[in-house]
Amino acid sequence: MKILKFFLVLIHLLVIVLLLGTLLNDVVPPKTFAWLNLLSLAFPVLMIFNVGCCIFWIILRKKRALFFLLVSAVFINPVRRWVNFTEKVSEKPNLKIVTMNIKTGAMGREKIYDFLKNTDADIIIGQEYGTEFNVPGYLYRTDQYEIVALNSKTEMINQQKLTTVGNGNSFFADIKFKGKIIRVINAYLNPFSFEKAKVKPTEDLETNKTKALYILKRLIPTFKIHQQEVSDIRKAIDDSPYPVILAGDFNSVPNSYEYYTLGKNLTDAFVAVGRGSATSFHDYQFPIRIDYIFTSKEIKPISYKVDRNVKLSDHFPVIAEFKID
C-alpha cells in the first residue's frame, strides 16, 4: 500500500507540473514551444485528476493534502474560464450580443435566422455562415468576408478585413451605439479540420495510437498558424481608438496561448458574470469551450449564457448583455 501511495504522490506531482505548464502559455508562443499549448487542451482532465487526488489525501488525513491544496489555489482563475459561479448582476443592460458558429446553416438556415432574430440582440456575430448571413430585421450587414459576418441594428461607419493565414478569417466593424462608437472584432482562427472518424477512440490500441499521431499532426502546425493570426487581431485591438468587443470562434480553449494573448487587457465576459459551464462546441464526445466574448473596460458585462437548448449547429450560441455608460 505504501508503494502505491508513493507512486500516486509522484503522479500527482507530475500532474501539478503539467498544470503549471499551462500558465506558461501566457508568455511562451507556439512557434517557440507548441507542446505547452497542447497542455491547455488537457487542462480539464488534469484538473479533475488533481481534485480527486486532493480529496483522497484529505480523506486519509495526510499532511501533503495541505500542500496540494495550496498549490491548487493557483488554478482558481484558470478553472473559472471553464466553469464559473458568479452572483447575478442587478444593473440593467443596454447592449446585447450574440455570437454563433452556424456550420454553414446545414441544420436549417431559416431556423437559425428565426432563433437569432428572436434573441433581439443589437449585434449578431456569425462564423462559418456559408453563402449568406442575413438575419431579418437587421439593416446593417457585412457579407464580403469569407466565413465571418456581422448583422447590426445600428449603423456601421467603418469595417476592415484583418490579415489572416490558413483557413481562418477575421475583421472589425466600427459601430455607432448610444451616441458612441465601439469596435466589434469577429475572429475565426484557423480550424483544426479533424475528420470525426479519425479522432473517435476505439477499443484497438494500435488504431488509437494512429489516431493520436493524426491529432498531433493537426494540432501543432495549427497552433503555429494561430500565433500569426492572434498577432494581427491583437494589433487591431491595441490600435483601436474605440472600446472593443472581441467575439467569435477562436478554435482554442481557455488557458491557451491564443486565450491569454487575445484576452490581454480585456474582460472575459464569462469569467465576469457567467455561471455553470462555458463549453460551447459539442460535436465530439468531449465538450470544449472555443467561443468567446471579450470586452474593453468601458463595456461592462451584465449577463452571459451558453444556450444549450439551441441545437442548430455543432456550436451552441453565446448570448451576452452589457452596459455602456
Beta strands, then each sheet from edge to edge (+ up, - down):
strand 1: 83-85
strand 2: 95-101
strand 3: 123-127
strand 4: 140-142
strand 5: 148-152
strand 6: 156-161
strand 7: 169-177
strand 8: 180-188
strand 9: 244-249
strand 10: 267-268
strand 11: 275-277
strand 12: 291-295
strand 13: 299-306
strand 14: 318-324
sheet 1: 1+ 11-
sheet 2: 4+ 5- 3+ 2+ 14- 13+
sheet 3: 6+ 7- 8+ 9+ 12- 10+
end
